Structures are given as structure tokens and as C-alpha cells.
């Protein structure tokens, strides 16, 4: 399974390789060969290689030499540095060196640009002449293949360092993914990801891990022969309000589609008639006491329902209700805390909640931590870790490549699902899937990670059935069964990186 290395972990792998007698030139040769093979797979016949001053540039020059030796028309730019052995080898094989003032003509004739300017080690904005090259290549509208990372992207955060960056249609990285391949905006700038095995020592990444389908027993979701509905799990969904009557129903539908046998919705009395009209699902709808403005209130019946539940979803469509959150926090069942419950938890003083799984999106996470949403979007790993420490529970930070974190600092990332999930109600569906796995006895960490993967794969199934922009939250919920089947058969997310040798 692919691993993810931070910049520091990648440097450690390089050092370990050196200590074992692996020459840097051998690694560079293997990396350049992988880049050359990727260029050949794309069918490029005229290539411009932008070779920076470090190891990344060396990888590019090796690729230039190899491509030229098999008849590809290759030009390379190395920033006006004195000739090196790598440059001379490329020239001897037929590549030609170009200067900055002749770049336009070379760009016009190229059908691919190889960005080998800067890779994992870059820590500051691109300077001249490299910053200007990004603008010229972008203006020429040529496809770019990035070596290791798109130049100008921070390897550990995915943030753009400064203003200059070169988006790629494909990125060839070495031995392991980097966080920037997963975290925005680096993920969108990287294009298709390929991982080349160049012979570095195998080692696990400790900062970020991929959520892999084979980690979970999908076939174990099947019900035992003779099981009755209560043995198949019992989920209580608490939420709903006059503006958001359908949210709890979506969470309930998702729990049913995830294999749960019995789902109750506890909603305000004023919402219940419309919800029955809206939903023909086999959900038990229990009208709860509410305040004059339609907010759910604590009641003896709710306490009774909590005692019977195997897991709880608290928050879909819910208006602020701190007393309700206090009651649910004291129940013995694991709780998925979502949407309308966040502000109430914060109003209680943000108490630790070890039995909870929090599922915020970016804006909600920013509000919980009193941080700007722009900061959260640029520091997603740090954000999800902070929230896990602040809550004492598991946190699922929704978005492209959803992250899950535990209070001990572990962070995992999901590659399944795409823009089809960017529609109202899909977060409620995710909450229902998490609750279903909790009710089936999964640990909170496994339930959170498996749910975001399963939810994303359901999005991919719905996308295939309905197209990229017509998917609704109901479609995603209805695709959960098909997604479980493909996961059980060993399917991987559409964005799963290719391993090349």
C-alpha cells in the first residue's frame, strides 16, 4: 500500500539509504528513468525540461538524457548554471540546452513540459528565473508533468509558497506520496499521481496515512442468518428544525442503507408532520418537546430513547440546544456530533467528549477553533489534530480528501469520492454511515475511517449512475450497498495513485 512521507520523513529515508551504501547518483538515475517512462506513456515527442539547481533538477536531466537517447526531441533549461556532468551527458545524447531569451520558441514547439525545478525540499517562494518561467509556461497552455511535486508547493501543507506555481496534469513522485499530493491546493495542482519505486528503504509514514479498503472487513457487514432487526443495530438520530426538516431523515436513510435494522428519528413536534409527508422510508419518527421557536428540548422520552440506542447521531438540522447536548453527552452510547450540535457543544465550554466522533466541514472547524476559514483550509492536518485534542474524541474534517484524526495525533486521509459529494445533505449521509458502523460494534477510529471511505466510494458509484453534476445526497445513500460490494471485491478509489517501476 502507498505510504505518505513528510519532507522530514523523506530526508530520513534518503539518509538511511546513504548509510546502507546506496549512492545518490543511483537514486537519481532511477528517478529520472521513471520520469522518462511517464513522458513516453503520454506519447510526447517534443519535450522541454526545466531543471532546477538541486536533486529535482538532476532527476530532470537524467530524464532528458534518457528521452533524447530514444529519439524524443528534448530541450532543457538549467538556469544558466555552469555545465555539469548531468548536463553534458544529456547534450551528448542529443538534447539541446536553451537560454531564457529563447524560451518562447522552444515552448511553442513542445508538446509537454517537465517541471523539475524544485521538489520536496523547497521552503520559500520561487525566485527568478524560475518564478517567471511558471508564468510563461502557463501562458503557453502546455501540459506539465511535475517531478516529485509541482514547483512552488509546500510538501507538508499543500500550500502555495508565494505567487508562482506550475499546475501539472501528472506528477511522478518517488517511493511515497507527500502530504501536498493530498492536501489542497497542492492536490488539485498535482494532477494524476504516480509513485515510482526507486529503491529507497521501505518505511511507514508517521504523520499521515492513507485509508485503504483492505483494512476493513466489508463482507463482515452482512447480517447473520436468522438475525432480527434489533440485532442488526439500533441508531437514534436527534435533530431537525423547521428550516432543515429533511436532514435527520437523510442520516436515518444512510444508516439503513449501511445495514442497520432499526432507526429512530427524534425531531421537534412541529417538524414531524412534514417529515412523514417527505419521507416514505421505514423510519420510526418520534415527535419531541420543543420550545416556542421550534428548538428540541430535553424530555424523559428522549432519555428513554437514548438508553435503547446502540449509537446516536446528534445535530443534523438541529437548532442550538445546549441542554440537549449535555444530556446526550452523558449517555453511554457512542455519538456522532454533527452540524447544529457544534455551537451547543462550544456553548457548554467545549468539554472533552471521548465517546464522540465530530464531523465538521471547514467553516464549522474554523468556528470551533476561533480561526479564519482560510487558515483552516491551508492547514488541514494541523486543524484536525487540534480539534481531536480539543474534543478528546475522533474528528472527521470533511472536504476534498477528508481527514480523520484521533487524540493521540494519528491522522488518516480518504481518497474516495469527488465533486459529486459537493451537494447539500451528503454530510448528513456520512453521519448516518458512521453511526451505523458504531452501532455494529466497530471502534470509533475504524468506524470513522471506514465510513469516509465507504461514503466516498458511494459517491463514485452514484457519479457513474447519474453523471458528475446530477448526484443528490439520496443517490449517495442509495449507492452505499453497491459501494460495499465493490469494496468487498477489492476495488480502490478512482484517485488511488498508480505505482510505476
C-alpha positions in Angstrom: 0.0 0.0 0.0 1.3 3.5 -0.8 2.6 5.5 2.2 2.9 9.2 2.8 6.1 10.9 3.9 6.5 14.4 5.1 9.6 16.3 3.9 11.4 15.3 7.1 10.5 11.6 6.6 11.7 11.7 3.0 15.0 13.2 4.2 15.3 10.4 6.7 14.7 7.8 4.0 17.5 9.4 1.9 19.9 9.4 4.9 19.1 5.7 5.7 19.7 4.8 2.0 23.1 6.5 2.1 24.0 4.8 5.4 23.3 1.5 3.6 25.6 2.3 0.8 23.1 3.4 -1.8 24.7 6.2 -3.9 22.7 9.4 -4.5 23.5 9.0 -8.2 21.8 5.6 -8.3 18.6 7.1 -6.8 18.7 10.0 -9.3 19.1 7.6 -12.2 16.1 5.5 -11.0 14.0 8.7 -10.5 15.0 10.1 -13.9 14.2 6.8 -15.6 10.7 6.8 -14.0 10.1 10.3 -15.2 11.2 9.4 -18.8 8.8 6.4 -18.8 6.0 8.6 -17.7 6.8 11.0 -20.5 6.8 8.2 -23.0 3.5 6.9 -21.8 2.0 10.3 -22.6 3.2 10.0 -26.2 5.2 13.2 -26.0 7.6 13.7 -28.9 8.9 17.2 -28.2 9.8 18.0 -24.5 11.1 21.0 -22.6 12.7 20.1 -19.2 13.0 22.8 -16.6 15.9 21.6 -14.5 16.4 23.3 -11.1 19.6 23.6 -9.1 19.1 20.6 -6.8 18.3 16.9 -6.8 15.0 17.6 -8.5 16.8 19.2 -11.4 19.2 16.2 -11.5 16.2 13.9 -11.9 15.0 16.1 -14.8 18.4 16.0 -16.5 18.6 12.2 -16.3 15.1 12.1 -17.9 16.3 14.5 -20.6 19.2 12.2 -21.4 17.2 9.1 -21.5 14.4 10.6 -23.6 16.9 12.1 -26.1 18.6 8.7 -26.4 15.4 7.1 -27.8 14.7 9.8 -30.3 12.5 12.3 -28.4 13.2 15.9 -29.2 14.4 17.3 -25.9 15.4 20.8 -24.8 16.4 21.7 -21.3 16.8 24.9 -19.3 19.1 24.8 -16.2 19.0 28.4 -15.1 22.3 29.5 -16.6 24.4 27.3 -14.2 27.9 26.2 -15.3 27.9 22.9 -17.2 27.7 19.7 -15.1 28.2 16.1 -15.8 24.5 15.6 -16.0 24.0 18.4 -18.5 26.9 17.1 -20.6 25.5 13.6 -20.7 22.1 14.9 -21.8 23.8 17.0 -24.6 25.9 14.0 -25.8 22.7 12.0 -26.2 21.1 14.7 -28.4 19.3 17.0 -26.0 19.9 20.7 -26.5 20.3 23.4 -23.9 18.2 26.6 -24.2 18.5 30.0 -22.7 15.8 32.1 -21.1 15.6 34.5 -24.0 14.8 31.7 -26.5 12.2 30.1 -24.3 9.1 31.2 -26.3 10.2 29.5 -29.5 11.0 26.3 -27.6 7.7 26.4 -25.7 5.8 26.8 -29.0 7.2 23.6 -30.4 7.0 21.5 -27.2 4.0 19.2 -26.5 5.0 18.6 -22.9 6.9 20.5 -20.2 8.7 18.6 -17.4 8.8 20.6 -14.2 12.0 19.5 -12.4 12.6 22.9 -10.9 12.1 22.2 -7.2 10.6 19.3 -5.2 10.1 18.2 -1.6 12.8 20.4 -0.2 11.5 23.8 -1.3 10.7 26.1 1.6 10.4 29.6 0.1 8.7 31.2 -2.9 10.2 30.6 -6.3 12.7 33.3 -7.3 14.0 34.5 -10.7 14.3 33.0 -13.2 12.1 30.2 -12.1 9.1 32.3 -11.0 8.9 33.9 -14.4 9.1 30.6 -16.1 5.9 29.4 -14.4 4.0 32.4 -15.9 5.4 31.7 -19.4 4.6 28.0 -19.4 1.1 28.7 -18.1 0.6 31.3 -20.8 1.7 28.8 -23.5 -1.0 26.4 -22.2 1.3 23.4 -22.4 0.6 20.3 -20.3 3.1 19.9 -17.4 4.5 16.7 -15.9 5.8 17.5 -12.4 8.8 15.7 -10.8 8.0 14.9 -7.2 5.8 18.0 -6.7 4.6 21.0 -8.7 7.3 23.6 -8.1 6.2 26.2 -5.6 4.1 23.9 -3.4 5.0 23.2 0.2 5.4 19.5 0.6 3.9 19.3 4.1 0.9 21.5 3.8 0.0 21.7 0.1 0.1 25.5 0.3 1.5 27.6 -2.5 4.7 29.4 -1.4 4.3 32.9 -2.8 2.5 33.6 -6.0 4.3 31.4 -8.6 3.3 27.8 -9.1 3.1 25.5 -12.1 -0.1 23.2 -12.2 0.6 19.7 -13.5 -1.6 17.2 -15.4 0.5 14.5 -13.8 3.1 14.2 -11.0 5.7 11.4 -10.7 6.8 11.2 -7.1 9.3 8.8 -5.6 8.8 5.9 -3.1 6.0 7.6 -1.2 3.3 10.3 -1.5 3.8 13.6 0.2 1.0 15.5 2.1 0.9 18.1 -0.7 -0.4 15.4 -3.1 -3.4 15.0 -0.8 -4.0 18.4 0.8 -5.4 21.4 -1.1 -4.4 23.3 -3.1 -1.5 21.0 -3.8 -3.8 18.1 -4.6 -5.5 20.0 -7.4 -2.2 21.3 -8.7 -0.7 17.8 -8.8 -3.0 16.1 -11.4 -2.7 12.4 -11.7 -0.3 10.9 -9.2 2.2 8.1 -10.0 4.6 6.7 -7.4 7.9 5.3 -8.6 9.8 2.7 -6.6 13.5 3.9 -6.8 14.9 1.6 -4.2 14.7 3.7 -1.0 14.2 1.7 2.2 10.6 0.8 2.9 9.4 2.7 6.0 6.0 3.8 7.2 5.0 7.4 7.3 4.0 8.6 10.8 2.3 11.9 10.2 -0.4 10.9 7.7 -1.7 7.6 6.5 -4.0 6.6 3.6 -7.3 4.9 4.4 -7.1 1.6 2.4 -10.0 -0.6 1.5 -8.2 -3.8 2.7 -8.0 -2.5 6.3 -11.7 -3.3 6.9 -13.9 -6.4 6.7 -16.6 -5.3 4.3 -18.1 -8.7 3.9 -18.5 -8.8 7.7 -21.2 -6.2 7.3 -23.6 -8.9 6.2 -26.2 -9.9 8.7 -26.0 -13.3 10.4 -28.6 -15.8 9.2 -31.7 -15.5 11.4 -30.8 -12.1 12.8 -33.7 -9.8 13.7 -33.8 -6.1 13.2 -32.6 -5.2 16.7 -29.6 -7.5 16.4 -28.7 -5.7 13.1 -28.1 -2.5 15.1 -30.2 0.4 16.5 -29.5 4.0 15.7 -31.1 7.2 17.1 -30.9 10.4 15.1 -31.6 13.6 17.0 -32.1 16.7 15.0 -34.4 18.6 12.7 -35.8 22.1 12.7 -38.3 24.0 10.6 -35.8 25.1 8.0 -34.0 21.8 7.9 -36.6 19.1 8.3 -35.0 16.6 5.9 -31.5 16.4 7.5 -32.3 13.8 10.1 -34.1 11.7 7.5 -31.0 11.6 5.3 -28.9 10.4 8.2 -31.5 7.8 9.0 -31.7 6.6 5.4 -27.9 6.3 5.3 -27.9 4.2 8.5 -30.5 1.9 7.0 -28.5 1.6 3.7 -25.4 0.8 5.8 -27.1 -2.3 7.2 -28.8 -1.1 10.4 -32.1 -2.9 11.3 -33.9 -0.2 13.3 -33.6 3.6 13.1 -35.5 6.2 15.1 -35.7 9.9 14.4 -36.3 12.2 17.3 -37.4 15.6 15.9 -39.4 18.6 17.1 -43.2 18.1 17.1 -43.7 20.9 14.5 -41.4 19.1 12.1 -42.9 15.6 12.4 -46.0 16.0 10.1 -43.9 17.4 7.3 -41.2 14.8 7.7 -43.8 12.0 7.4 -45.0 13.5 4.2 -41.5 14.0 2.9 -40.2 10.5 3.8 -41.7 7.2 2.8 -38.8 5.4 4.5 -39.3 2.7 7.2 -38.0 5.1 9.9 -39.6 5.4 13.3 -40.3 9.1 13.8 -40.8 10.3 17.4 -42.0 13.9 17.9 -40.2 15.6 20.7 -41.0 18.5 23.0 -39.9 21.9 21.6 -39.6 25.5 22.7 -41.7 28.3 21.2 -39.2 28.9 18.5 -39.1 25.2 17.5 -35.9 24.0 19.3 -35.8 20.5 20.6 -35.9 20.2 24.4 -34.8 17.6 26.9 -37.5 15.1 27.9 -38.0 11.8 29.7 -38.9 10.2 26.5 -35.6 11.2 24.9 -33.7 9.8 27.9 -35.5 6.5 27.3 -34.7 6.5 23.6 -31.0 7.2 24.4 -30.9 4.2 26.8 -32.1 1.9 24.0 -29.8 3.2 21.2 -26.5 1.5 20.2 -25.3 4.7 18.7 -26.6 8.3 18.3 -26.4 11.0 15.6 -26.8 14.4 17.1 -27.1 17.5 15.1 -28.5 17.1 11.5 -30.7 20.2 11.1 -30.6 20.9 14.8 -31.0 24.4 16.2 -28.8 25.5 19.2 -29.8 23.4 22.2 -27.0 23.2 24.9 -29.2 21.3 27.4 -29.9 18.6 24.8 -26.1 18.3 24.0 -25.4 18.0 27.8 -28.0 15.1 28.1 -26.6 13.2 25.1 -23.1 13.7 26.2 -24.0 11.8 29.4 -25.5 8.8 27.6 -23.4 5.6 27.4 -23.7 5.2 23.6 -21.1 6.5 21.1 -22.3 9.7 19.5 -21.7 11.3 16.0 -21.7 15.0 16.7 -22.6 16.9 13.5 -23.9 20.3 12.2 -26.2 22.0 14.6 -24.7 20.4 17.7 -21.3 22.1 17.3 -22.3 25.5 18.6 -24.1 24.0 21.6 -21.1 21.9 22.5 -18.9 25.0 22.3 -21.5 26.9 24.4 -21.1 24.3 27.2 -17.4 25.2 27.4 -16.1 22.6 24.8 -15.9 19.7 27.3 -13.9 16.7 26.4 -16.1 14.0 24.8 -14.1 10.8 24.3 -17.1 8.7 23.1 -17.9 11.2 20.3 -16.9 11.5 16.6 -17.1 15.1 15.4 -17.8 15.6 11.7 -17.2 19.3 10.8 -16.6 20.9 7.4 -14.1 23.7 7.0 -16.3 26.6 8.2 -17.5 24.6 11.2 -14.0 23.7 12.2 -12.9 27.3 11.9 -15.8 28.3 14.2 -14.9 25.6 16.8 -11.3 26.8 17.0 -12.0 30.5 16.5 -9.8 30.6 13.5 -10.3 32.1 10.0 -11.7 29.6 7.5 -8.8 30.5 5.1 -6.3 29.4 7.7 -8.1 26.1 8.3 -8.2 25.4 4.5 -4.4 25.9 4.3 -3.6 23.9 7.4 -6.0 21.0 7.4 -3.6 18.5 9.1 -2.9 20.9 11.9 -6.6 21.8 12.2 -7.9 18.2 12.5 -5.2 17.4 15.1 -6.1 20.5 17.2 -9.8 19.5 17.1 -9.1 16.0 18.1 -7.1 17.2 21.1 -9.8 19.8 21.9 -12.7 17.3 21.8 -10.9 14.3 23.2 -12.7 12.2 20.5 -12.3 11.3 16.9 -12.6 14.2 14.4 -13.6 13.9 10.7 -12.7 17.1 8.8 -14.9 17.0 5.7 -13.8 18.3 2.3 -11.9 17.0 -0.7 -9.7 14.2 0.7 -11.5 14.1 4.1 -9.2 13.7 7.1 -9.8 11.7 10.3 -7.8 12.3 13.4 -7.6 10.7 16.9 -6.5 12.5 20.1 -3.1 10.6 20.1 -2.2 12.5 16.9 -2.8 9.9 14.3 -4.2 11.3 11.0 -5.7 9.3 8.1 -6.8 10.6 4.7 -9.5 9.4 2.3 -9.0 9.4 -1.5 -12.5 8.2 -2.4 -15.2 10.5 -3.8 -15.1 13.7 -5.7 -17.1 16.8 -6.6 -20.3 14.8 -6.8 -20.3 14.9 -3.0 -20.3 18.8 -3.0 -24.1 18.9 -2.6 -26.4 19.6 0.3 -27.2 16.6 2.6 -24.1 14.5 1.9 -22.7 15.4 5.3 -25.9 14.0 6.9 -25.4 10.8 4.9 -21.8 10.5 6.2 -23.0 10.9 9.8 -25.5 8.1 9.3 -22.8 5.8 7.9 -20.5 6.5 10.9 -23.4 5.8 13.3 -24.2 2.6 11.6 -20.7 1.2 12.0 -20.6 2.3 15.6 -23.9 0.5 16.3 -22.5 -2.6 14.7 -19.7 -2.6 17.3 -16.8 -1.0 15.3 -14.3 1.0 17.2 -14.6 4.8 16.8 -11.3 5.0 14.9 -12.2 2.2 12.5 -15.8 3.5 12.1 -14.7 7.0 11.2 -12.1 5.9 8.7 -14.2 3.2 7.1 -17.2 5.5 6.9 -15.5 8.3 5.0 -14.0 5.7 2.5 -17.4 4.0 2.1 -19.2 7.3 1.7 -16.7 8.4 -0.9 -17.0 5.1 -2.9 -20.8 5.5 -2.7 -20.3 9.0 -4.3 -18.2 7.4 -7.1 -20.9 4.8 -7.7 -23.6 7.5 -7.8 -21.5 9.5 -10.2 -21.3 6.6 -12.6 -25.1 6.2 -12.4 -26.1 9.8 -12.6 -23.2 11.8 -14.1 -20.8 14.2 -12.4 -23.3 17.0 -11.5 -26.6 15.4 -11.0 -25.9 13.4 -7.9 -28.0 14.1 -4.8 -27.5 13.1 -1.2 -30.2 10.5 -1.6 -28.3 9.0 -4.6 -25.2 8.7 -2.4 -27.2 6.9 0.4 -28.8 4.6 -2.2 -25.4 3.7 -3.6 -24.0 2.5 -0.3 -24.9 -1.1 -0.9 -23.2 -1.2 -4.3 -20.2 0.5 -2.9 -19.9 -2.1 -0.1 -19.9 -4.8 -2.8 -17.1 -3.2 -4.8 -15.1 -2.6 -1.7 -15.5 -6.2 -0.7 -14.3 -7.2 -4.1 -11.1 -5.3 -3.7 -11.9 -2.1 -5.6 -9.9 1.1 -4.9 -10.9 4.7 -5.1 -10.7 6.4 -8.5 -7.9 8.7 -7.3 -5.8 5.8 -5.9 -2.2 6.5 -7.1 -0.6 4.3 -9.7 2.7 2.5 -8.7 5.3 2.5 -11.5 8.6 0.8 -11.7 
